[in-house]
Each structure stands twice: as C-alpha cells, then as structure tokens.
Amino acid sequence: MCRWLAYLGSPIPLEDVLVRPNHSLIDQSLLARNLYLPHDPRAAQFRRSAFPTNGDGFGVAWRGRGGTIGQYRQIEPAWDSQNLRHLAAQIESGCFLAHVRAAPGGTIAEQNCHPFVHGGWMFQHNGEINGFSALKRELTLDVDPGLYPSILGNSDSEACFYLALSFGLAEDPVGALTRMVARVEQARRDRGVTAPFRATMCASDGAQLVVLRWVSPDVAGAQAPTLFHSAGATALRTIDGGEERLPPDAQLIVSEPLELHWSAHTWQEVATGTIGVFRPGEAPVFTSIELAV
C-alpha cells in the first residue's frame, strides 16, 4: 500500500511534516509499519504494511502564489531524493498533499504518481480497485468528455479523481466522492468482481481537505487502509530528538502516524465508510457513505 499525508492550516515549511518527524513520510517510504491499530489483537502479527517499501515514485502538491496549485512528481524513491528535501525546506504553504507510491504490478511513470492536479484541485489515493482492468473502460467512459483528455496516466487512482471531478467535485465534494464510490461499486457488481475496492483518498482545493476511507462492504473480512487525523498544536517528535509543534489551527491527515511511538489521544482513527471535511481551526465534519441499493 502507498502512504500519504495532507496538511491544512497556517503556512509551514513542508519539511516540518514531510521530513523532520521521526517517522516522517520519507521514513515511511522505506519502512511503512502499522497496518492495524495498537489495540487491535492482530497488531502484533501485522507490525508492518503488506508493502512496507514505497519506492515507486513520490509527489507533492501545494497551494502556492495567488491560490494556484504547484506540483512536483518523480519516479525515484522518496528516501533517496535530495531534490525533495531541498524543496520541502524552501516551500511554505497552508495546504499541501504528499504521497509515496507502491505499485506492485503497476506502471511506474511520472503520470501515475500522486498527487494528481486539475482545475484547482489536488487528489491522492491509497488502496486499489481490484479488477480494474475489467472495469476501466466503463468507468472512464463516465468521465466528462471535456475532462477525459486531461487523463495522462493509466492508474485506477486517476480514474477515481476524474470521475469525482465529473460528478461535481468543485460544487459538492462530499456528494461527488460518494457518487464516485457508488459508481465503482456498481461496476464491481456488474462485472462480478469479488475482490474489494479499498481506498483512503484526499481531495483539496487549497481551502479544505475532503477525505474518505472505504472498503467494499460485501467482502467479508476486508480491511480498509488505515487513516488517522490530528488537530491543533500537535507536538511531533523529530529525528534529532526534539519536537516540532504545529500551529493551533492545523489539520493533519495521514495514512500512518508520523511518530514511532504514538497515542490514540494524538492520532485519531478515521472511521471506515465515512467522508470527512477539514477546515483550519474547526472540528472536522464526517458523513457516512450511504450507497443506494
């Protein structure tokens, strides 16, 4: 599985959450760890992710000058990129997304690296549409014809992004992401795909973070990818033994906590089957994903 983070709040250097924490996203790209929560009785059995190494590319996207979106993606491993460290030390932003990719069996190309950017929106995904090769044609045919030429890669994640854009992401993010999930699940049913659609996703226009966590409910025992959030002046333990304190209005959402030793008080799990909307200094608002039968 991939790993990602999303930040929203007062502007900070990207390195404060991308590089400096003692289990930063760069560290996770080399050794992702927790697949289940500490209180889960299976935690001792699953101390590492199913794909602990996320070396198939990385990317960052951020709100830049005048509210425009910046983007940087590469196919090299994040842990070995000095360019990423230098950029993270120089760029300050009040909203950014970052992603490290594991693509077993997938195409390793810059166009498939997250975050994806279009029309003032950023998007990233951890998980997979199992059986995507059988579903790809009908899903992409539902993409708005005006948006279709902007699809540059061949990943299921980019297809999800453009479906959400087609379903009105800019006007109704929660509704658009719900309709995207419903469309994928309908395609699974129509094609008889029995393996689950698993996803944590984040979409942002620079002013809000809209995140979801999902796993197909018809597959017994299937687990959604992990997702956590932390709010306010969180003190992150850093690689030099100190602390990095986030601004009071900060919102931070992560696939995996950014600290080697963490507590459920600081890092709260996002419930499976929900979409959350995060804005600076506000309590997140969660909505259950209800699919029409």
C-alpha positions in Angstrom: 0.0 0.0 0.0 1.0 3.6 -0.6 1.3 6.2 2.2 0.2 9.8 2.1 -0.3 12.9 4.3 -2.3 16.1 3.9 -1.9 19.4 5.8 -4.2 22.4 6.2 -3.6 25.4 8.4 -1.3 28.4 8.9 1.6 28.2 6.4 4.5 26.0 7.5 7.6 24.6 5.6 6.7 21.3 4.0 9.7 19.7 5.8 8.0 20.2 9.2 5.8 17.2 8.5 7.3 15.7 5.4 10.9 15.3 6.6 11.6 16.2 10.2 9.3 13.8 12.2 11.0 10.6 13.4 8.6 8.5 11.3 8.1 11.0 8.5 6.6 10.2 5.2 10.1 9.8 3.8 10.9 7.3 6.5 7.6 5.5 5.8 8.6 5.3 2.1 11.4 3.0 3.2 9.6 1.2 6.0 5.9 1.6 6.5 4.9 0.0 9.7 1.4 -0.1 11.3 -1.4 -1.8 9.4 -3.7 -2.1 12.4 -4.3 0.0 15.5 -2.3 -0.8 18.6 -5.3 -2.0 20.5 -6.2 -4.4 17.7 -5.4 -8.0 18.8 -3.8 -8.6 15.4 -1.4 -5.7 15.8 1.5 -8.0 16.9 1.0 -10.1 13.8 0.9 -7.1 11.4 3.5 -4.7 12.6 4.4 -3.8 9.0 2.4 -2.8 6.0 1.7 -5.5 3.4 4.0 -3.4 1.2 6.5 -1.9 3.6 8.6 -0.2 0.9 7.0 2.6 -1.1 9.7 3.2 -3.7 7.8 3.5 -6.9 7.7 7.3 -7.0 6.5 10.2 -4.9 4.9 13.6 -5.3 3.8 16.8 -3.5 1.2 19.4 -4.5 0.6 22.6 -2.6 -1.4 25.8 -2.6 1.0 28.4 -3.9 1.0 32.1 -5.0 -2.4 33.6 -5.6 -4.1 30.3 -4.7 -2.7 28.4 -7.6 -1.6 24.8 -7.2 2.0 23.7 -7.5 3.0 20.1 -8.2 6.3 18.1 -8.2 6.4 14.4 -9.0 9.2 11.9 -9.6 9.5 8.1 -10.1 12.6 7.8 -7.9 12.2 6.6 -4.2 11.5 9.5 -1.8 14.1 8.4 0.6 16.9 8.9 -1.9 15.8 12.3 -3.3 17.8 15.3 -2.2 15.7 17.4 -4.5 12.6 16.6 -2.4 14.4 17.5 0.8 15.6 20.8 -0.6 12.2 21.7 -2.0 10.5 20.8 1.3 12.9 23.1 3.2 12.2 26.1 0.9 8.4 25.8 0.2 5.9 27.1 2.7 2.2 26.5 2.3 -1.0 26.5 4.3 -2.3 23.5 2.3 -0.3 20.6 0.8 -0.6 16.9 -0.1 2.3 14.4 -0.3 2.3 10.8 -1.4 4.8 7.9 -1.7 3.8 5.1 -4.0 3.9 1.3 -4.0 2.8 0.0 -7.4 3.2 -3.8 -7.4 2.3 -4.9 -11.0 1.5 -1.3 -12.0 3.2 1.1 -14.4 5.9 3.2 -12.9 5.7 6.5 -14.6 5.6 10.2 -13.5 2.0 10.4 -14.9 0.9 7.7 -12.4 2.5 9.4 -9.4 0.2 11.3 -6.9 -1.0 13.8 -6.1 -3.0 14.5 -9.3 -3.9 18.1 -10.1 -6.6 19.6 -12.3 -8.7 22.7 -12.2 -7.6 24.0 -8.8 -8.0 20.6 -7.1 -5.4 18.1 -5.7 -6.1 14.4 -5.2 -4.3 11.4 -3.8 -5.3 7.8 -3.0 -4.1 4.7 -1.1 -5.7 1.4 -2.0 -6.9 -0.2 -5.2 -9.8 -1.0 -7.4 -9.3 -4.8 -7.6 -10.1 -6.0 -11.1 -9.6 -2.5 -12.5 -8.5 -3.8 -15.9 -12.0 -5.3 -16.3 -13.7 -2.1 -15.1 -11.5 0.5 -16.7 -13.4 1.0 -19.9 -16.8 1.6 -18.4 -15.5 3.8 -15.6 -13.5 6.1 -17.9 -16.4 6.3 -20.3 -18.3 8.0 -17.4 -15.7 10.8 -17.2 -16.9 14.1 -18.7 -15.8 14.3 -22.3 -14.3 17.7 -21.6 -12.1 16.2 -18.8 -11.1 13.0 -20.5 -8.2 14.4 -22.5 -6.6 15.5 -19.2 -6.1 11.9 -18.0 -2.4 11.3 -18.6 -1.7 8.0 -16.8 -3.3 4.6 -16.6 -4.0 4.2 -12.8 -7.2 3.4 -11.1 -6.5 6.4 -8.8 -6.5 8.9 -11.6 -9.7 7.4 -12.9 -11.3 7.9 -9.5 -10.2 11.6 -9.5 -11.7 12.3 -12.9 -14.9 10.5 -12.0 -15.2 12.7 -8.9 -14.5 15.8 -11.0 -17.1 14.7 -13.5 -19.6 14.2 -10.7 -19.3 17.8 -9.4 -16.3 17.8 -7.0 -15.9 21.5 -7.2 -19.6 22.2 -6.3 -20.3 19.3 -3.9 -17.2 17.4 -2.8 -18.9 15.0 -0.4 -21.6 14.2 -2.9 -19.1 13.8 -5.8 -16.9 11.4 -3.8 -20.0 9.4 -2.7 -21.1 9.1 -6.3 -17.6 8.1 -7.4 -17.6 5.3 -4.7 -21.1 4.2 -5.8 -20.0 4.1 -9.4 -17.0 1.9 -8.7 -19.1 -0.5 -6.6 -21.8 -0.7 -9.3 -19.1 -1.6 -11.8 -17.8 -4.3 -9.5 -21.3 -5.8 -9.2 -22.0 -5.6 -12.9 -18.7 -7.4 -13.8 -18.8 -9.9 -10.9 -15.6 -8.7 -9.3 -15.5 -10.3 -5.8 -12.3 -8.6 -4.5 -12.9 -5.4 -2.7 -12.5 -1.7 -3.6 -10.2 -0.3 -0.9 -9.4 3.3 -0.5 -8.3 6.2 1.5 -8.5 9.4 -0.5 -7.9 13.1 -0.1 -9.1 15.9 -2.4 -8.4 19.6 -1.7 -9.0 22.9 -3.4 -6.4 24.6 -1.0 -9.1 25.8 1.4 -10.4 22.4 2.7 -9.4 18.8 2.9 -12.0 16.3 1.9 -11.0 12.7 2.9 -12.7 9.3 2.7 -12.0 5.9 4.0 -13.7 2.9 2.3 -13.7 -0.8 1.8 -16.4 -2.7 -0.2 -18.9 -3.9 2.4 -19.9 -7.1 0.5 -16.4 -8.7 1.1 -16.3 -10.4 4.5 -13.2 -9.6 6.5 -11.8 -7.0 4.1 -9.9 -4.2 5.8 -9.8 -0.5 4.7 -6.4 1.1 4.5 -5.5 2.9 7.7 -6.2 6.7 8.1 -5.7 9.0 11.0 -6.1 12.7 11.8 -4.5 15.1 14.3 -5.7 18.6 15.0 -4.3 21.7 16.6 -0.8 22.4 18.1 0.4 18.8 17.9 4.0 18.3 19.0 5.7 15.8 16.6 8.8 14.0 17.8 11.6 14.7 15.4 14.6 12.8 14.1 17.0 14.9 16.2 15.2 14.1 19.4 13.3 17.4 19.6 9.7 18.4 18.9 8.0 20.2 16.0 4.9 21.9 17.2 2.2 22.5 14.6 0.1 25.8 14.5 -3.1 25.9 16.7 -5.3 25.8 13.6 -3.5 22.9 11.9 -5.3 19.9 10.5 -3.1 16.9 9.6 -4.4 13.7 8.0 -2.1 10.7 7.5 -2.1 7.1 6.3 0.2 6.3 9.2 1.2 8.4 12.3 4.3 10.4 11.8 5.9 9.2 15.1 7.4 5.9 16.0 5.7 5.9 19.4 2.2 7.5 19.3 -1.0 7.5 21.2 -4.7 7.3 20.2 -5.2 10.6 22.0 -3.0 12.4 19.5 -3.8 10.4 16.4 -7.5 9.6 16.0 -8.7 6.9 13.5 -11.0 8.0 10.7 -13.9 5.6 10.6 -14.3 3.3 7.6 -17.2 4.2 5.4 -17.0 7.9 6.1 -16.1 11.2 4.3 -14.6 14.0 6.5 -14.3 17.7 5.7 -11.5 19.5 7.4 -11.1 23.3 7.6 -8.4 25.3 9.6 -9.1 25.5 13.3 -12.5 23.7 13.0 -13.7 20.4 14.1 -14.0 18.0 11.2 -17.4 17.1 9.9 -17.9 13.4 9.0 -20.7 12.0 6.8 -21.4 8.3 6.3 -21.1 7.0 2.8 -24.6 5.7 2.0 -24.9 3.8 -1.3 -28.3 3.2 -2.9 -29.0 -0.5 -3.3 
